[in-house]
Amino acid sequence: MRTECLKRHSYVAAAAGLAAFLFGGAAEAASPFTLLHGTWSGSGRIEFENGQSERLRCTAYYTTSGGGNTLGLAIRCASPSNRIEVRGRLNYNNGRVAGAWEERSFNASGTASGQASDNRISLRLSGTIPGTMHVNVSKSRQSVAINTHASGLRAIRVGLSRR
């Protein structure tokens, strides 16, 4: 029973971190990550497969390079039952987004790939947390919706504001 609980919390933590990690959106066709540079914070909810949910709070630190086409990130999130730390890198090229992430507290990792257009990106998630993600972004706010097939986890919904 304890092993199942730890496994579920591991998936939750990795998914929450992944959500924060992948908050990047497409602000403009030439360089979708430039808008993200800086510090963001916000909250949302993690929804479990059993119908329960928890509040989630996150702070995201983004840096850009390569003319804004590469996004480096460090994310810290906390829910009542977990603390997580995600680091990663995403690349943008001609409307496509791809990258890798790792969650250090639970030794989870994976990739993300998809398309960016205007103020929205859609991603397919692979690795520890398989599923889909849809992101909307403006100059001051981001919203993220993740649907996953991970054991014990159903969805994550988070909103961030620029600090």
Contact map, one row per residue, 1 for C-alpha under 8 A:
1111100000000000000000000000000000000000000000000000000000000000000000000000000000000000000000000000000000000000000000000000000000000000000000000000000000000000000
1111110000000000000000000000000000000000000000000000000000000000000000000000000000000000000000000000000000000000000000000000000000000000000000000000000000000000000
1111111000000000000000000000000000000000000000000000000000000000000000000000000000000000000000000000000000000000000000000000000000000000000000000000000000000000000
1111111100000000000000000000000000000000000000000000000000000000000000000000000000000000000000000000000000000000000000000000000000000000000000000000000000000000000
1111111110000000000000000000000000000000000000000000000000000000000000000000000000000000000000000000000000000000000000000000000000000000000000000000000000000000000
0111111111000000000000000000000000000000000000000000000000000000000000000000000000000000000000000000000000000000000000000000000000000000000000000000000000000000000
0011111111100000000000000000000000000000000000000000000000000000000000000000000000000000000000000000000000000000000000000000000000000000000000000000000000000000000
0001111111110000000000000000000000000000000000000000000000000000000000000000000000000000000000000000000000000000000000000000000000000000000000000000001110000000000
0000111111111000000000000000000000000000000000000000000000000000000000000000000011000000000000000000000000000000000000000000000000000000000000000000000000000000000
0000011111111100000000000000000000000000000000000000000000000000000000000000000000000000000000000000000001000000000000000000000000000000000000000000000000000000000
0000001111111110000000000000000000000000000000000000000000000000000000000000000000000000000000000000000000000000000000000000000110000000000000000000011110000000000
0000000111111111000000000000000000000000000001000000000000000000000000000000000000000000000000000000000000000000000000000000000000000000000000000000000110000000000
0000000011111111100000000000000000000000000000000000000000000000000000000000000001110000000000000000000001000000000000000000000000000000000000000000000000000000000
0000000001111111110000000000000000000000000000000000000000000000000000000000000000010000000000000000001001011000000000000000000110000000000000000000000000000000000
0000000000111111111000000000000000000000000000000000000000000000000000000000000000000000000000000000000000000000000000000000000010000000000000000000000000010000000
0000000000011111111100000000000000000000000001000000000100000000000000000000100000010000000000000000000000000000000000000000000000000000000000000000000000010000000
0000000000001111111110000000000000000000000000000000000000000000000000000011100000011100000000000000001000000000000000000000000000000000000000000000000000000000000
0000000000000111111111000000000000000000000000000000000000000000000000000000000000000100000000000000101000000000000000000000000000000000000000000000000000000000000
0000000000000011111111100000000000000000000000000000000000000000000000000000000000000000000000000000000000000000000000000000000000000000000000010100000000010100000
0000000000000001111111100000000000000000000000000000000001110000000000000011100000000000000000000000000000000000000000000000000000000000000000000000000000000100000
0000000000000000111111110000000000000000000000000000000000010000000000001110000000000111000000000000100000000000000000000000000000000000000000000000000000000000000
0000000000000000011111110000000000000000000000000000000000000000000000000000000000000000000000000000000000000000000000000000000000000000000000000000000000000000000
0000000000000000001111111000000000000000000000000000000000000000000000000000000000000000000000000000000000000000000000000000000000000010000001110000000000000000000
0000000000000000000011111100000110010000000000000000000000000000000000000000000000000000000000000000000000000000000000001000000000000010100000000000000000000000000
0000000000000000000000111110000110010000000000000000000000000000000000000000000000000000000000000000000000000000000100111000000000000011100001000000000000000000000
0000000000000000000000011111101110000000000000000000000000000000000000000000000000000000000000000000000000000000000111111000000000000000100000000000000000000000000
0000000000000000000000001111101111100000000000000000000000000000000000000000000000000000000000000000000000000000000001110000000000000000111000000000000000000000000
0000000000000000000000000111111100000000000000000000000000000000000000000000000000000000000000000000000000000000000011100000000000000000000000000000000000000000000
0000000000000000000000000111111100000000000000000000000000000000000000000000000000000000000001100000000000000000000111000000000000000000000000000000000000000000000
0000000000000000000000000001111100000000000000000000000000000000000000000000000000000000000001000000000000000000000000000000000000000000000000000000000000000000000
0000000000000000000000000111111111000000000000000000000000000000001110000000000000000000000100000000000000000000000000000000000000000000000000000000000000000000000
0000000000000000000000011111111111100000000000000000000000000000000110000000000000000000000100000000000000000000000100000000000000000000000000000000000000000000000
0000000000000000000000011110001111111000000000000000000000000001000111100000000000000000000100000000000000000000000000000000000000000000000000000000000000000000000
0000000000000000000000000010001111111000000000000000000000000001000110000000000000000000000000000000000000000000000000000000000000000000000000000000000000000000000
0000000000000000000000000010000111111000000000000000000000000000000000000000000000000000000000000000000000000000000000000000000000000000001000000000000000000000000
0000000000000000000000011000000011111100000000000000000000000110000000000000000000000000000000000000000000000000000000000000000000000000000000000000000000000000000
0000000000000000000000000000000011111110000000000000000000001111000000000000000000000000000000000000000000000000000000000000000000000000000000000000000000000000000
0000000000000000000000000000000000011111000000000000000000001110000000000000000000000000000000000000000000000000000000000000000000000000000000000000000000000000011
0000000000000000000000000000000000001111100000000000000000111100000000000000000000000000000000000000000000000000000000000000000000000000000000000000000000000000011
0000000000000000000000000000000000000111110000000000000000111000000000000000000000000000000000000000000000000000000000000000000000000000000000000000000000000001111
0000000000000000000000000000000000000011111000000000000011110000000000000000000000000000000000000000000000000000000000000000000000000000000000000000000000000001111
0000000000000000000000000000000000000001111100000000000011100000000000000000000000000000000000000000000000000000000000000000000000000000000000000000000000000111100
0000000000000000000000000000000000000000111110000000001111000000000000000000000000000000000000000000000000000000000000000000000000000000000000000000000000000111000
0000000000000000000000000000000000000000011111000000001110000000000000000000000000000000000000000000000000000000000000000000000000000000000000000000000000011110000
0000000000000000000000000000000000000000001111100000111100000000000000000000000000000000000000000000000000000000000000000000000000000000000000000000000000011100000
0000000000010001000000000000000000000000000111110000111100000000000000000000000000000000000000000000000000000000000000000000000000000000000000000000000011111000000
0000000000000000000000000000000000000000000011111011110000000000000000000000000000000000000000000000000000000000000000000000000000000000000000000000000011110000000
0000000000000000000000000000000000000000000001111111100000000000000000000000000000000000000000000000000000000000000000000000000000000000000000000000000111100000000
0000000000000000000000000000000000000000000000111111000000000000000000000000000000000000000000000000000000000000000000000000000000000000000000000000001111000000000
0000000000000000000000000000000000000000000000011111000000000000000000000000000000000000000000000000000000000000000000000000000000000000000000000000000100000000000
0000000000000000000000000000000000000000000000111111100000000000000000000000000000000000000000000000000000000000000000000000000000000000000000000000000000000000000
0000000000000000000000000000000000000000000000111111110000000000000000000000000000000000000000000000000000000000000000000000000000000000000000000000000000000000000
0000000000000000000000000000000000000000000011110011111000000000000000000000000000000000000000000000000000000000000000000000000000000000000000000000000000000000000
0000000000000000000000000000000000000000000011100001111100000000000000000000001100000000000000000000000000000000000000000000000000000000000000000000000000000000000
0000000000000000000000000000000000000000001111000000111110000000000000000000001100000000000000000000000000000000000000000000000000000000000000000000000000000000000
0000000000000001000000000000000000000000001111000000011111000000000000000000111100000000000000000000000000000000000000000000000000000000000000000000000000000100000
0000000000000000000000000000000000000000111100000000001111100000000000000000111000000000000000000000000000000000000000000000000000000000000000000000000000000000000
0000000000000000000100000000000000000000111000000000000111110000000000000011110000000000000000000000000000000000000000000000000000000000000000000000000000000001000
0000000000000000000100000000000000000011110000000000000011111000000000000011100000000000000000000000000000000000000000000000000000000000000000000000000000000000000
0000000000000000000110000000000000000011100000000000000001111100000000001111000000000000000000000000000000000000000000000000000000000000000000000000000000000000000
0000000000000000000000000000000000001111000000000000000000111110000000001110000000000000000000000000000000000000000000000000000000000000000000000000000000000000000
0000000000000000000000000000000000011110000000000000000000011111000000111100000000000000000000000000000000000000000000000000000000000000000000000000000000000000000
0000000000000000000000000000000000011100000000000000000000001111100000111000000000000000000000000000000000000000000000000000000000000000000000000000000000000000000
0000000000000000000000000000000011001000000000000000000000000111111111110000000000000000000000000000000000000000000000000000000000000000000000000000000000000000000
0000000000000000000000000000000000000000000000000000000000000011111111100000000000000000000000000000000000000000000000000000000000000000000000000000000000000000000
0000000000000000000000000000000000000000000000000000000000000001111111000000000000000000000000000000000000000000000000000000000000000000000000000000000000000000000
0000000000000000000000000000001000000000000000000000000000000001111111000000000000000000000000000000000000000000000000000000000000000000000000000000000000000000000
0000000000000000000000000000001111000000000000000000000000000001111111100000000000000000000000000000000000000000000000000000000000000000000000000000000000000000000
0000000000000000000000000000001111000000000000000000000000000001111111100000000000000000001110000000000000000000000000000000000000000000000000000000000000000000000
0000000000000000000000000000000010000000000000000000000000000001111111110000000000000000111100000000000000000000000000000000000000000000000000000000000000000000000
0000000000000000000000000000000010000000000000000000000000000111100111111000000000000000111000000000000000000000000000000000000000000000000000000000000000000000000
0000000000000000000000000000000000000000000000000000000000000111000001111100000000000011110000000000000000000000000000000000000000000000000000000000000000000000000
0000000000000000000010000000000000000000000000000000000000011110000000111110000000000111100000000000000000000000000000000000000000000000000000000000000000000000000
0000000000000000000010000000000000000000000000000000000000011100000000011111000000001111000000000000000000000000000000000000000000000000000000000000000000000000000
0000000000000000100110000000000000000000000000000000000001111000000000001111100000001110000000000000000000000000000000000000000000000000000000000000000000000000000
0000000000000000100100000000000000000000000000000000000001110000000000000111110000111100000000000000000000000000000000000000000000000000000000000000000000000000000
0000000000000001100100000000000000000000000000000000000111100000000000000011111000111000000000000000000000000000000000000000000000000000000000000000000000000000000
0000000000000000000000000000000000000000000000000000000111000000000000000001111111110000000000000000000000000000000000000000000000000000000000000000000000000000000
0000000000000000000000000000000000000000000000000000011110000000000000000000111111100000000000000000000000000000000000000000000000000000000000000000000000000000000
0000000000000000000000000000000000000000000000000000011100000000000000000000011111000000000000000000000000000000000000000000000000000000000000000000000000000000000
0000000010000000000000000000000000000000000000000000000000000000000000000000011111100000000000000000000000000000000000000000000000000000000000000000000000000000000
0000000010001000000000000000000000000000000000000000000000000000000000000000011111110000000000000000000000000000000000000000000000000000000000000000000000000000000
0000000000001000000000000000000000000000000000000000000000000000000000000001111011111000000000000000000010000000000000000000000000000000000000000000000000000000000
0000000000001101100000000000000000000000000000000000000000000000000000000001110001111100000000000000001111000000000000000000000000000000000000000000000000000000000
0000000000000000100000000000000000000000000000000000000000000000000000000111100000111110000000000000001110000000000000000000000000000000000000000000000000000000000
0000000000000000110010000000000000000000000000000000000000000000000000001111000000011111000000000000111100000000000000000000000000000000000000000000000000000000000
0000000000000000000010000000000000000000000000000000000000000000000000011110000000001111100000000000111100000000000000000000000000000000000000000000000000000000000
0000000000000000000010000000000000000000000000000000000000000000000000011100000000000111110000000011110000000000000000000000000000000000000000000000000000000000000
0000000000000000000000000000000000000000000000000000000000000000000001111000000000000011111000000011100000000000000000000000000000000000000000000000000000000000000
0000000000000000000000000000000000000000000000000000000000000000000001110000000000000001111100001111000000000000000000000000000000000000000000000000000000000000000
0000000000000000000000000000000000000000000000000000000000000000000011100000000000000000111110001110000000000000000000000000000000000000000000000000000000000000000
0000000000000000000000000000001110000000000000000000000000000000000011000000000000000000011111111100000000000000000000000000000000000000000000000000000000000000000
0000000000000000000000000000000000000000000000000000000000000000000010000000000000000000001111111000000000000000000000000000000000000000000000000000000000000000000
0000000000000000000000000000110000000000000000000000000000000000000000000000000000000000000111110000000000000000000000000000000000000000000000000000000000000000000
0000000000000000000000000000100000000000000000000000000000000000000000000000000000000000000111111000000000000000001110000000000000000000000000000000000000000000000
0000000000000000000000000000000000000000000000000000000000000000000000000000000000000000000111111100000000000000111100000000000000000000000000000000000000000000000
0000000000000000000000000000000000000000000000000000000000000000000000000000000000000000011110111110000000000001111100000010000000000000000000000000000000000000000
0000000000000000000000000000000000000000000000000000000000000000000000000000000000000000011100011111000000000011110000000000000000000000000000000000000000000000000
0000000000000000000000000000000000000000000000000000000000000000000000000000000000000001111000001111100000000011100000000000000000000000000000000000000000000000000
0000000000000000000000000000000000000000000000000000000000000000000000000000000000000001110000000111110000001111000000000000000000000000000000000000000000000000000
0000000000000000010010000000000000000000000000000000000000000000000000000000000000000111100000000011111000001110000000000000000000000000000000000000000000000000000
0000000000000000000000000000000000000000000000000000000000000000000000000000000000000111000000000001111100111100000000000000000000000000000000000000000000000000000
0000000000000100110000000000000000000000000000000000000000000000000000000000000000011110000000000000111111111000000000000000000000000000000000000000000000000000000
0000000000000000000000000000000000000000000000000000000000000000000000000000000000011110000000000000011111110000000000000000000000000000000000000000000000000000000
0000000000000000000000000000000000000000000000000000000000000000000000000000000000111000000000000000001111100000000000000000000000000000000000000000000000000000000
0000000001001100000000000000000000000000000000000000000000000000000000000000000000010000000000000000001111110000000000000000000000000000000000000000000000000000000
0000000000000000000000000000000000000000000000000000000000000000000000000000000000000000000000000000011111111000000000000000000000000000000000000000000000000000000
0000000000000100000000000000000000000000000000000000000000000000000000000000000000000000000000000000011101111100000000000000000100000000000000000000000000000000000
0000000000000100000000000000000000000000000000000000000000000000000000000000000000000000000000000001111000111110000000000000001100000000000000000000000000000000000
0000000000000000000000000000000000000000000000000000000000000000000000000000000000000000000000000001110000011111000000000000111110000000000000000000000000000000000
0000000000000000000000000000000000000000000000000000000000000000000000000000000000000000000000000111100000001111100000000000111000000000000000000000000000000000000
0000000000000000000000000000000000000000000000000000000000000000000000000000000000000000000000001111000000000111110000000011110000000000000000000000000000000000000
0000000000000000000000000000000000000000000000000000000000000000000000000000000000000000000000011110000000000011111000000011100000000000000000000000000000000000000
0000000000000000000000000000000000000000000000000000000000000000000000000000000000000000000000011100000000000001111100001111000000000000000000000000000000000000000
0000000000000000000000000000000000000000000000000000000000000000000000000000000000000000000000111000000000000000111110001110000000000000000000000000000000000000000
0000000000000000000000001100100100000000000000000000000000000000000000000000000000000000000000111000000000000000011111111100000000000000000000000000000000000000000
0000000000000000000000000101100000000000000000000000000000000000000000000000000000000000000000100000000000000000001111111000000000000000000000000000000000000000000
0000000000000000000000000111100000000000000000000000000000000000000000000000000000000000000000000000000000000000000111110000000000000000000000000000000000000000000
0000000000000000000000001111000000000000000000000000000000000000000000000000000000000000000000000000000000000000000111111000000000000001110000000000000000000000000
0000000000000000000000001110000000000000000000000000000000000000000000000000000000000000000000000000000000000000000111111100000000000111100000000000000000000000000
0000000000000000000000011100000000000000000000000000000000000000000000000000000000000000000000000000000000000000011110111110000000000111000000000000000000000000000
0000000000000000000000000000000000000000000000000000000000000000000000000000000000000000000000000000000000000000011100011111000000011110000000000000000000000000000
0000000000000000000000000000000000000000000000000000000000000000000000000000000000000000000000001000000000000001111000001111100000011100000000000000000000000000000
0000000000000000000000000000000000000000000000000000000000000000000000000000000000000000000000000000000000000001110000000111110001111000000000000000000000000000000
0000000000000000000000000000000000000000000000000000000000000000000000000000000000000000000000000000000000000111100000000011111011111000000000000000000000000000000
0000000000000000000000000000000000000000000000000000000000000000000000000000000000000000000000000000000000000111000000000001111111100000000000000000000000000000000
0000000000000000000000000000000000000000000000000000000000000000000000000000000000000000000000000000000000001110000000000000111111000000000000000000000000000000000
0000000000100100000000000000000000000000000000000000000000000000000000000000000000000000000000000000000000011100000000000000011111000000000000000000010000000000000
0000000000100110000000000000000000000000000000000000000000000000000000000000000000000000000000000000000000000100000000000000111111100000000000000001110000000000000
0000000000000000000000000000000000000000000000000000000000000000000000000000000000000000000000000000000000000000000000000001111111110000000000000001110000000000000
0000000000000000000000000000000000000000000000000000000000000000000000000000000000000000000000000000000000000000000000000001110011111000000000000111110000000000000
0000000000000000000000000000000000000000000000000000000000000000000000000000000000000000000000000000000000000000000000000111100001111100000000000111000000000000000
0000000000000000000000000000000000000000000000000000000000000000000000000000000000000000000000000000000000000000000000000111100000111110000000011110000000000000000
0000000000000000000000000000000000000000000000000000000000000000000000000000000000000000000000000000000000000000000000011110000000011111000000011100000000000000000
0000000000000000000000111000000000000000000000000000000000000000000000000000000000000000000000000000000000000000000000011100000000001111100001111000000000000000000
0000000000000000000000001000000000000000000000000000000000000000000000000000000000000000000000000000000000000000000000111000000000000111110001110000000000000000000
0000000000000000000000011110000000000000000000000000000000000000000000000000000000000000000000000000000000000000000000110000000000000011111111100000000000000000000
0000000000000000000000000010000000000000000000000000000000000000000000000000000000000000000000000000000000000000000000100000000000000001111111000000000000000000000
0000000000000000000000000010000000100000000000000000000000000000000000000000000000000000000000000000000000000000000000000000000000000000111110000000000000000000010
0000000000000000000000000000000000000000000000000000000000000000000000000000000000000000000000000000000000000000000000000000000000000000111111000000000000000000110
0000000000000000000000000000000000000000000000000000000000000000000000000000000000000000000000000000000000000000000000000000000000000000111111100000000000000011110
0000000000000000000000101000000000000000000000000000000000000000000000000000000000000000000000000000000000000000000000000000000000000011110111110000000000000011100
0000000000000000000000100000000000000000000000000000000000000000000000000000000000000000000000000000000000000000000000000000000000000011100011111000000000001111000
0000000000000000001000100000000000000000000000000000000000000000000000000000000000000000000000000000000000000000000000000000000000001111000001111100000000011110000
0000000000000000000000000000000000000000000000000000000000000000000000000000000000000000000000000000000000000000000000000000000000001110000000111110000000111100000
0000000000000000001000000000000000000000000000000000000000000000000000000000000000000000000000000000000000000000000000000000000000111100000000011111000000111000000
0000000000000000000000000000000000000000000000000000000000000000000000000000000000000000000000000000000000000000000000000000000000111000000000001111100001110000000
0000000000000000000000000000000000000000000000000000000000000000000000000000000000000000000000000000000000000000000000000000000011110000000000000111110011100000000
0000000000000000000000000000000000000000000000000000000000000000000000000000000000000000000000000000000000000000000000000000000011100000000000000011111011000000000
0000000000100000000000000000000000000000000000000000000000000000000000000000000000000000000000000000000000000000000000000000000111100000000000000001111111000000000
0000000100100000000000000000000000000000000000001000000000000000000000000000000000000000000000000000000000000000000000000000000000000000000000000000111110000000000
0000000100110000000000000000000000000000000000011100000000000000000000000000000000000000000000000000000000000000000000000000000000000000000000000000011111000000000
0000000100110000000000000000000000000000000001111000000000000000000000000000000000000000000000000000000000000000000000000000000000000000000000000001111111100000000
0000000000000000000000000000000000000000000001111000000000000000000000000000000000000000000000000000000000000000000000000000000000000000000000000011110111110000000
0000000000000000000000000000000000000000000001110000000000000000000000000000000000000000000000000000000000000000000000000000000000000000000000001111000011111000000
0000000000000011001000000000000000000000000111100000000000000000000000000000000000000000000000000000000000000000000000000000000000000000000000011110000001111100000
0000000000000000000000000000000000000000000111000000000000000000000000000000000000000000000000000000000000000000000000000000000000000000000000111100000000111110000
0000000000000000001100000000000000000000011110000000000100000000000000000000000000000000000000000000000000000000000000000000000000000000000000111000000000011111000
0000000000000000000000000000000000000000011100000000000000000000000000000000000000000000000000000000000000000000000000000000000000000000000011110000000000001111100
0000000000000000000000000000000000000001111000000000000001000000000000000000000000000000000000000000000000000000000000000000000000000000000011100000000000000111110
0000000000000000000000000000000000000001110000000000000000000000000000000000000000000000000000000000000000000000000000000000000000000000000111000000000000000011111
0000000000000000000000000000000000000111100000000000000000000000000000000000000000000000000000000000000000000000000000000000000000000000001110000000000000000001111
0000000000000000000000000000000000000111100000000000000000000000000000000000000000000000000000000000000000000000000000000000000000000000000000000000000000000000111
